[in-house]
Amino acid sequence: MKKSSGKIPPFDCKLAATNHFNMQIVGQILFILIAAAAIWLFSKRVREISRNIKLGRAEENNDTSADKKQRWKNLLLLAFGQKKMFRNPLVAVLHFFVYAGFVIINIEILEIILDGILGTHRLFEKPLGNLYTLLINAFEVLALLVLSACVIFFIRRNILRLKRFANKDLNGWPRSDANYILITEIVLMSLFLIMNSSDTLLLNRLAGTNGEGFIISKHLHPLLSGLSNHGLEITERTAWWLHIIGIFAFLNYLPYSKHLHIILAFPNAYYARLEPMGEMNNMEPVQKEVLYAMQPELAPAAGSEQAPPQKFGAKDVQDLNWKNLMDAYSCTECGRCSAACPANQTGKLLSPRKIMMATRDRLEEIGKNINTNGEFKDDGKSLLHDYITPEELRACTTCQACVQECPVSISPLDIILQLRRCLIMEESNAPQEWNVMFGNIENNFAPWKFSPDERDKWAEEMKMQG
C-alpha cells in the first residue's frame, strides 16, 4: 500500500475559477427563468383584469376626452400628491413615506435585475461613482421610513384596532390581505438593509478599513461582526436572492390584492367625473318621457321617437359602466367612505366600502366563470340581491360623503344609484312610503299630496294673516 506524503495538494486556481464561473452561469439562468415566469404571470393577470373592466358598458355622461388639463391636474394632485390624504396630516405623511419609498426604492431594482441577468455585482457603482453612494444612502433612508411606517400601520390595525379597520367588512381575507402586505414590505426593506450591511462589512474587512458603509446599513455591522467572510458572503447572497424573489412574488400578489390601487389610482383619478358631485346622471330616455308628459308639444311625431332602453339601472356588474368596475379594482379598503357615511354611522346596514368590495368580488367571480367556460355562462347569481341587498341600497341618503372622502376618486354612490334604479324601475321593488311619493310626483309634480293648483295657497293665507 502506497503511503501518503502528508502534503496538502496545491490549490487549483483554474478549477476554482471554473467552478465559480459555472455557479455564476447557473445563477444567471435561474434568475432569468424566475424573472420571465414572474413577468409572464403578472402580464396574464393584468390581461384578465383589463378584460373584466371592459365587461362594463360605455360611460354615457362622462366625456373622458374633455378638459384634459383638469384631468391631468386631478392625476397629479390626487394620485401623485395624495391631496385628500392630507386631511389627516400625520397619517398622510406616513402613507407618503410608504408610497414614495415603494416608487423610488424600486429604481434600485433595475440594478439588481441587470446584475442577475449579466452576472455582475453593483453594476452602477463604478460608472456613477459618488452619485451611486448618494443614491443608495437616499434609498436606505427611504427604506427605514417605509419600514417604520409599516410597523406603525400594523400596530394601528392589529393592536390599537381603529374602528374603521375593526369593522366586519374586513372579516376574513381583506384583513389578512392588509397584514400580508405590511409584513411583506417590512421584510423586503429589512432584506435590503441586511444585503447592503453584509456587503459593505465584507468589503471593509478585505480592504482593512473600519466603519465604511451606507448611511443606515452600516449601523447593522456590529450585529453581523461575528460572521466569517464566507458567512458574510452567504448572508449577502441570501438577502439578495430573497429580496428580488420577494419583489417578484409581490408583483404577482399585487393584482389579487387591494394594493392594486398602487397602479389603478392613477388612471382612476384621470378618468374621474368632472361634474359637480351633487349632479346625478339621469337616464336620457326617462328624462324625455317626463319632459313630454309635462310639455306634450315637445314630443316627436309618432313613429320617430327612439326605442326605450332594454334595461333600467343595473342588476349585475355587466350593467355597470367600465369606470364603476375600475373603481371596484381601485378600492383601497381604507374605510374612509364608510366612516363618513351618515347611514353607516347610525347603525344602518349600508357600508360604501362593502359596496365596492362586493362589486369586485362579483366581477372576479364572473372573470373565473369566463376563464373556465371561454365565455360567461349564467350562474343564477347577480350583484343585486346575492352580493348587495335592497336594505343596503335604501339606506343611502345620496349625500355624496363617500365620494368626497375617497382618496382615489371612487364613487360608490354611482353604483348604489344604478342598482336602486333597477330595484324600482325593473322590479317595482320599493317601500310603500316611496311608492306614495312616486305617485304624488307623477300626479301632482311634487312629493306631497297637494294639487298643483293649491301649491301657492299657503302664500295667500300668510298674506291674509299679515
C-alpha positions as CSV (number, residue, x, y, z in Angstrom):
1,M,0.0,0.0,0.0
2,K,1.4,3.4,-1.0
3,K,1.9,5.7,1.8
4,S,0.6,9.3,1.8
5,S,3.2,12.0,1.6
6,G,1.3,14.1,4.1
7,K,1.5,17.2,1.9
8,I,-1.6,19.3,1.1
9,P,-2.2,19.3,-2.6
10,P,-1.7,22.8,-4.2
11,F,-4.8,25.0,-4.6
12,D,-6.0,24.6,-8.2
13,C,-6.9,28.2,-9.2
14,K,-8.1,27.2,-12.6
15,L,-10.5,24.6,-11.1
16,A,-11.8,27.2,-8.5
17,A,-12.3,29.8,-11.2
18,T,-14.1,27.3,-13.4
19,N,-16.4,26.3,-10.5
20,H,-17.2,29.9,-9.8
21,F,-17.9,30.6,-13.4
22,N,-20.2,27.6,-13.6
23,M,-22.1,28.7,-10.5
24,Q,-22.4,32.2,-11.9
25,I,-23.9,30.8,-15.2
26,V,-26.3,28.6,-13.2
27,G,-27.3,31.7,-11.1
28,Q,-27.9,33.8,-14.2
29,I,-30.0,31.1,-15.9
30,L,-32.1,30.6,-12.7
31,F,-32.6,34.4,-12.3
32,I,-33.7,34.8,-15.9
33,L,-36.2,31.9,-15.6
34,I,-37.7,33.3,-12.3
35,A,-37.9,36.8,-13.8
36,A,-39.5,35.6,-17.0
37,A,-42.1,33.5,-15.1
38,A,-42.9,36.4,-12.8
39,I,-43.4,38.8,-15.7
40,W,-45.5,36.3,-17.7
41,L,-47.8,35.6,-14.7
42,F,-48.2,39.3,-13.9
43,S,-49.0,40.1,-17.6
44,K,-51.6,37.3,-17.7
45,R,-53.3,38.6,-14.6
46,V,-53.3,42.2,-15.9
47,R,-54.9,41.0,-19.1
48,E,-57.7,39.3,-17.1
49,I,-58.3,42.4,-15.1
50,S,-58.4,44.6,-18.2
51,R,-60.9,42.1,-19.8
52,N,-63.1,42.2,-16.7
53,I,-63.2,46.0,-16.6
54,K,-64.1,46.0,-20.3
55,L,-67.2,43.9,-19.5
56,G,-68.8,47.2,-18.3
57,R,-70.7,49.3,-20.7
58,A,-69.6,52.7,-22.1
59,E,-70.0,55.7,-19.9
60,E,-72.8,58.0,-21.2
61,N,-72.3,61.1,-19.0
62,N,-68.5,61.3,-18.7
63,D,-66.6,62.6,-21.8
64,T,-63.1,61.3,-21.0
65,S,-61.6,63.3,-23.8
66,A,-62.9,66.6,-22.4
67,D,-60.9,69.0,-20.2
68,K,-57.6,67.1,-20.3
69,K,-55.9,69.9,-18.3
70,Q,-58.2,69.3,-15.3
71,R,-57.8,65.6,-15.6
72,W,-54.0,65.8,-15.5
73,K,-54.4,68.1,-12.6
74,N,-56.5,65.5,-10.8
75,L,-54.0,62.8,-11.5
76,L,-51.1,64.9,-10.2
77,L,-52.9,66.2,-7.0
78,L,-55.0,63.2,-6.1
79,A,-52.9,60.2,-7.2
80,F,-49.3,61.5,-7.1
81,G,-49.8,64.2,-4.5
82,Q,-52.4,62.3,-2.4
83,K,-54.2,65.5,-1.7
84,K,-57.2,64.0,0.1
85,M,-54.9,62.0,2.4
86,F,-53.5,65.2,3.9
87,R,-56.7,66.0,5.7
88,N,-55.1,63.8,8.4
89,P,-51.5,65.1,8.2
90,L,-49.8,62.5,10.4
91,V,-51.3,59.5,8.6
92,A,-50.7,61.2,5.3
93,V,-47.0,61.7,5.9
94,L,-46.6,58.1,7.0
95,H,-48.5,56.9,3.9
96,F,-46.4,59.2,1.7
97,F,-43.3,57.6,3.1
98,V,-44.6,54.1,2.1
99,Y,-45.8,55.4,-1.3
100,A,-42.6,57.3,-2.1
101,G,-40.4,54.5,-0.8
102,F,-42.2,52.0,-2.9
103,V,-41.8,54.0,-6.1
104,I,-38.3,55.4,-5.6
105,I,-36.6,52.4,-3.9
106,N,-37.8,50.3,-6.8
107,I,-35.3,52.2,-9.0
108,E,-32.7,50.1,-7.2
109,I,-34.4,47.0,-8.5
110,L,-33.1,47.9,-12.0
111,E,-29.6,47.4,-10.8
112,I,-30.5,44.1,-9.2
113,I,-32.2,42.8,-12.3
114,L,-29.3,43.7,-14.5
115,D,-26.8,42.2,-12.0
116,G,-28.9,39.0,-12.1
117,I,-29.0,38.8,-15.9
118,L,-25.4,39.8,-16.5
119,G,-23.8,38.1,-13.5
120,T,-22.3,41.4,-12.2
121,H,-22.2,42.9,-8.7
122,R,-23.3,46.5,-8.2
123,L,-23.2,47.3,-11.9
124,F,-23.8,51.0,-11.5
125,E,-21.2,51.6,-8.7
126,K,-18.2,52.4,-10.9
127,P,-20.0,54.4,-13.7
128,L,-21.9,56.6,-11.1
129,G,-19.0,57.0,-8.6
130,N,-20.0,59.2,-5.6
131,L,-23.5,59.6,-7.0
132,Y,-24.0,55.9,-6.5
133,T,-23.3,56.2,-2.8
134,L,-25.6,59.2,-2.6
135,L,-28.4,57.3,-4.2
136,I,-28.0,54.2,-2.1
137,N,-27.9,56.4,1.0
138,A,-31.2,58.0,-0.1
139,F,-32.7,54.6,-0.7
140,E,-31.7,53.4,2.7
141,V,-33.3,56.4,4.4
142,L,-36.5,55.7,2.5
143,A,-36.3,52.0,3.4
144,L,-36.1,52.9,7.1
145,L,-39.0,55.3,6.7
146,V,-41.1,52.7,4.9
147,L,-40.2,50.0,7.5
148,S,-41.1,52.4,10.4
149,A,-44.4,53.5,8.7
150,C,-45.4,49.9,8.0
151,V,-44.8,48.9,11.7
152,I,-47.0,51.8,12.8
153,F,-49.7,50.9,10.4
154,F,-49.6,47.3,11.5
155,I,-50.0,48.4,15.2
156,R,-52.9,50.7,14.2
157,R,-54.7,47.8,12.5
158,N,-54.0,45.0,14.9
159,I,-53.3,46.4,18.3
160,L,-55.0,49.8,18.5
161,R,-57.7,48.4,16.2
162,L,-59.1,51.7,14.9
163,K,-62.8,51.4,14.3
164,R,-62.8,51.5,10.5
165,F,-60.2,48.7,10.5
166,A,-62.1,46.6,13.0
167,N,-65.4,46.7,11.0
168,K,-67.0,43.5,10.0
169,D,-66.5,44.5,6.3
170,L,-62.9,43.4,6.6
171,N,-63.5,40.0,8.3
172,G,-61.6,37.2,6.7
173,W,-59.4,37.6,3.6
174,P,-59.5,41.5,3.5
175,R,-58.0,41.9,7.0
176,S,-55.4,39.2,6.3
177,D,-54.6,40.8,2.9
178,A,-53.7,44.2,4.5
179,N,-51.4,42.4,7.1
180,Y,-49.7,40.3,4.4
181,I,-48.8,43.5,2.5
182,L,-47.4,45.3,5.6
183,I,-45.4,42.3,6.7
184,T,-44.0,41.8,3.2
185,E,-42.9,45.4,2.9
186,I,-41.2,45.2,6.4
187,V,-39.4,42.0,5.3
188,L,-38.3,43.5,1.9
189,M,-36.9,46.7,3.4
190,S,-35.1,44.7,6.1
191,L,-33.5,42.4,3.5
192,F,-32.4,45.4,1.5
193,L,-30.6,46.8,4.6
194,I,-29.1,43.4,5.5
195,M,-27.8,42.9,2.0
196,N,-26.1,46.3,2.0
197,S,-24.7,45.9,5.5
198,S,-23.2,42.4,4.9
199,D,-21.7,43.6,1.6
200,T,-20.0,46.7,3.0
201,L,-18.8,44.9,6.1
202,L,-17.1,42.3,3.9
203,L,-15.5,45.0,1.8
204,N,-14.2,46.7,4.9
205,R,-12.5,43.5,6.1
206,L,-10.9,42.9,2.7
207,A,-9.7,46.5,2.4
208,G,-8.6,46.7,6.0
209,T,-10.9,49.6,6.8
210,N,-13.4,50.2,9.5
211,G,-16.8,52.0,9.7
212,E,-17.2,52.4,5.9
213,G,-20.7,51.8,4.6
214,F,-24.0,53.3,3.7
215,I,-25.9,55.7,6.0
216,I,-28.3,53.2,7.6
217,S,-27.0,49.7,7.0
218,K,-23.5,50.5,8.4
219,H,-25.2,50.6,11.9
220,L,-26.0,46.9,11.4
221,H,-22.3,46.0,11.2
222,P,-22.0,45.1,14.9
223,L,-24.8,42.6,14.5
224,L,-23.0,40.8,11.7
225,S,-19.5,41.1,13.0
226,G,-19.4,37.6,14.4
227,L,-19.8,36.1,10.9
228,S,-16.8,34.9,8.9
229,N,-16.0,36.4,5.5
230,H,-17.7,33.4,3.9
231,G,-20.6,33.8,6.2
232,L,-21.0,37.4,5.2
233,E,-20.9,36.4,1.5
234,I,-23.6,33.8,2.1
235,T,-25.7,36.4,4.1
236,E,-25.4,39.0,1.3
237,R,-26.3,36.5,-1.5
238,T,-29.2,35.1,0.6
239,A,-30.6,38.5,1.3
240,W,-30.1,39.5,-2.4
241,W,-32.0,36.4,-3.7
242,L,-34.8,36.7,-1.1
243,H,-35.1,40.4,-1.8
244,I,-35.6,40.1,-5.6
245,I,-37.7,36.9,-5.3
246,G,-39.9,38.7,-2.7
247,I,-40.3,41.6,-5.2
248,F,-41.3,39.2,-8.0
249,A,-43.8,37.5,-5.6
250,F,-45.2,40.9,-4.5
251,L,-45.6,41.8,-8.2
252,N,-47.8,38.8,-8.7
253,Y,-49.7,39.2,-5.4
254,L,-50.5,42.8,-6.2
255,P,-53.2,42.2,-8.8
256,Y,-55.1,39.9,-6.4
257,S,-54.8,42.4,-3.5
258,K,-56.4,45.7,-2.5
259,H,-53.0,47.1,-3.2
260,L,-53.7,47.1,-6.9
261,H,-54.7,50.7,-6.2
262,I,-50.9,51.4,-6.3
263,I,-51.3,51.1,-10.1
264,L,-55.0,51.9,-10.8
265,A,-55.2,55.0,-8.6
266,F,-53.6,57.0,-11.5
267,P,-56.0,56.2,-14.3
268,N,-58.9,56.2,-11.9
269,A,-58.1,59.8,-10.9
270,Y,-57.6,60.8,-14.5
271,Y,-61.0,59.4,-15.6
272,A,-63.0,60.6,-12.6
273,R,-66.1,62.6,-13.4
274,L,-65.5,66.3,-13.6
275,E,-69.1,67.4,-13.0
276,P,-70.1,68.7,-9.5
277,M,-70.7,65.8,-7.1
278,G,-74.3,66.7,-6.5
279,E,-75.1,66.4,-10.2
280,M,-76.6,63.0,-10.7
281,N,-76.6,61.2,-14.0
282,N,-80.1,60.9,-15.4
283,M,-81.3,58.4,-18.0
284,E,-82.0,60.4,-21.1
285,P,-84.9,58.3,-22.3
286,V,-86.7,58.6,-18.9
287,Q,-85.9,62.3,-18.8
288,K,-87.5,62.8,-22.2
289,E,-90.6,60.8,-21.2
290,V,-91.1,63.1,-18.2
291,L,-90.5,66.2,-20.3
292,Y,-93.0,65.0,-23.0
293,A,-95.6,64.3,-20.2
294,M,-95.2,67.8,-18.9
295,Q,-94.9,69.5,-22.3
296,P,-96.6,67.4,-24.9
297,E,-95.9,69.9,-27.6
298,L,-92.2,68.9,-27.5
299,A,-93.0,65.2,-28.1
300,P,-91.7,63.9,-31.5
301,A,-94.1,62.8,-34.2
302,A,-95.5,59.3,-33.9
303,G,-93.0,56.7,-35.1
304,S,-90.0,58.9,-34.9
305,E,-89.2,58.5,-31.2
306,Q,-86.2,56.4,-30.2
307,A,-86.8,52.9,-28.6
308,P,-86.5,52.9,-24.8
309,P,-83.5,51.2,-23.2
310,Q,-83.6,47.4,-22.8
311,K,-82.8,47.7,-19.1
312,F,-83.2,50.4,-16.4
313,G,-80.4,50.6,-14.0
314,A,-78.0,47.8,-13.2
315,K,-78.7,44.3,-11.8
316,D,-75.2,42.8,-12.4
317,V,-71.7,44.1,-13.0
318,Q,-72.1,43.9,-16.8
319,D,-74.8,46.5,-16.5
320,L,-72.5,49.0,-14.7
321,N,-70.1,51.1,-16.8
322,W,-66.4,50.4,-17.1
323,K,-65.4,53.2,-14.7
324,N,-67.6,51.6,-12.0
325,L,-65.7,48.4,-12.5
326,M,-62.3,50.2,-12.5
327,D,-63.5,51.8,-9.2
328,A,-64.0,48.4,-7.7
329,Y,-60.5,47.3,-8.6
330,S,-59.1,50.6,-7.4
331,C,-60.6,50.4,-3.9
332,T,-58.0,50.6,-1.1
333,E,-60.5,49.3,1.5
334,C,-59.3,52.2,3.8
335,G,-62.9,52.7,5.1
336,R,-62.9,56.5,4.9
337,C,-66.1,56.3,2.9
338,S,-67.9,54.2,5.5
339,A,-66.5,56.3,8.3
340,A,-68.0,59.4,6.7
341,C,-71.3,57.8,5.7
342,P,-74.2,59.0,8.0
343,A,-76.2,55.9,7.3
344,N,-73.3,53.6,8.4
345,Q,-72.6,55.7,11.4
346,T,-76.2,55.5,12.6
347,G,-76.1,51.7,12.6
348,K,-77.7,51.0,9.2
349,L,-76.6,48.2,7.0
350,L,-75.1,50.3,4.3
351,S,-71.3,50.5,4.0
352,P,-69.9,52.2,0.9
353,R,-66.7,50.2,1.3
354,K,-68.6,46.9,1.3
355,I,-70.4,48.1,-1.9
356,M,-67.1,48.4,-3.7
357,M,-65.7,45.1,-2.3
358,A,-68.9,43.2,-3.2
359,T,-68.7,44.6,-6.8
360,R,-65.1,43.5,-7.1
361,D,-65.9,40.0,-5.7
362,R,-68.8,39.6,-8.2
363,L,-66.6,40.8,-11.0
364,E,-63.9,38.3,-10.1
365,E,-66.4,35.5,-9.9
366,I,-67.6,36.3,-13.4
367,G,-64.0,36.5,-14.6
368,K,-63.4,33.0,-13.3
369,N,-66.6,31.9,-15.0
370,I,-65.2,33.2,-18.3
371,N,-61.8,31.6,-17.7
372,T,-63.5,28.2,-17.1
373,N,-66.1,28.3,-19.9
374,G,-64.5,30.5,-22.5
375,E,-67.5,32.9,-22.2
376,F,-69.9,33.8,-19.4
377,K,-72.3,31.1,-18.5
378,D,-75.3,32.2,-16.4
379,D,-74.7,31.1,-12.8
380,G,-78.0,32.2,-11.5
381,K,-76.5,35.0,-9.4
382,S,-76.3,38.7,-9.7
383,L,-74.7,41.7,-7.9
384,L,-78.1,42.9,-6.7
385,H,-79.6,40.6,-4.1
386,D,-76.8,38.0,-4.0
387,Y,-74.0,40.4,-3.1
388,I,-75.8,43.7,-2.2
389,T,-79.2,43.7,-0.6
390,P,-82.1,46.2,-1.1
391,E,-81.8,47.2,2.6
392,E,-78.3,48.5,2.0
393,L,-79.3,50.5,-1.1
394,R,-82.3,52.0,0.6
395,A,-80.2,53.3,3.5
396,C,-78.3,55.6,1.2
397,T,-79.2,59.3,1.5
398,T,-77.2,60.3,-1.6
399,C,-75.3,62.8,0.5
400,Q,-72.0,62.2,-1.5
401,A,-69.9,62.0,1.7
402,C,-68.4,58.7,0.4
403,V,-67.4,60.3,-2.9
404,Q,-65.9,63.3,-1.2
405,E,-63.8,61.3,1.2
406,C,-62.3,58.7,-1.2
407,P,-58.6,59.4,-1.8
408,V,-58.6,57.7,-5.2
409,S,-61.7,59.2,-6.8
410,I,-64.1,56.3,-6.4
411,S,-67.9,56.8,-6.5
412,P,-69.8,54.1,-4.5
413,L,-72.8,56.3,-4.9
414,D,-72.9,55.8,-8.7
415,I,-73.2,52.0,-8.2
416,I,-75.8,52.4,-5.5
417,L,-78.0,54.6,-7.7
418,Q,-77.8,52.3,-10.7
419,L,-78.7,49.2,-8.5
420,R,-81.5,51.2,-6.9
421,R,-82.9,52.2,-10.3
422,C,-83.1,48.5,-11.2
423,L,-84.9,47.7,-8.0
424,I,-87.5,50.3,-8.6
425,M,-87.9,50.5,-12.4
426,E,-87.3,46.9,-13.3
427,E,-88.6,45.0,-10.2
428,S,-91.1,47.6,-8.8
429,N,-89.4,46.9,-5.5
430,A,-89.7,49.9,-3.2
431,P,-91.1,50.6,0.3
432,Q,-94.7,51.8,0.5
433,E,-93.6,55.2,1.6
434,W,-91.5,55.6,-1.6
435,N,-94.4,54.4,-3.8
436,V,-96.7,57.1,-2.3
437,M,-94.0,59.7,-3.0
438,F,-93.7,58.4,-6.6
439,G,-97.4,58.6,-7.1
440,N,-97.6,62.1,-5.8
441,I,-94.7,63.2,-8.1
442,E,-96.5,61.6,-11.1
443,N,-99.9,63.1,-10.3
444,N,-99.0,66.3,-8.5
445,F,-95.5,67.0,-9.7
446,A,-94.3,67.2,-6.1
447,P,-93.7,64.7,-3.3
448,W,-96.7,66.0,-1.4
449,K,-100.4,65.1,-1.9
450,F,-101.5,68.6,-2.9
451,S,-102.9,69.6,-6.2
452,P,-100.6,71.9,-8.2
453,D,-103.4,74.5,-8.2
454,E,-103.2,74.7,-4.5
455,R,-99.4,74.9,-4.3
456,D,-99.3,78.6,-3.6
457,K,-102.3,78.7,-1.3
458,W,-100.1,78.9,1.8
459,A,-98.7,82.2,0.5
460,E,-102.2,83.7,0.2
461,E,-103.0,82.5,3.7
462,M,-99.9,84.2,5.0
463,K,-100.8,87.4,3.2
464,M,-104.2,87.3,4.8
465,Q,-102.8,86.8,8.2
466,G,-100.4,89.7,7.7
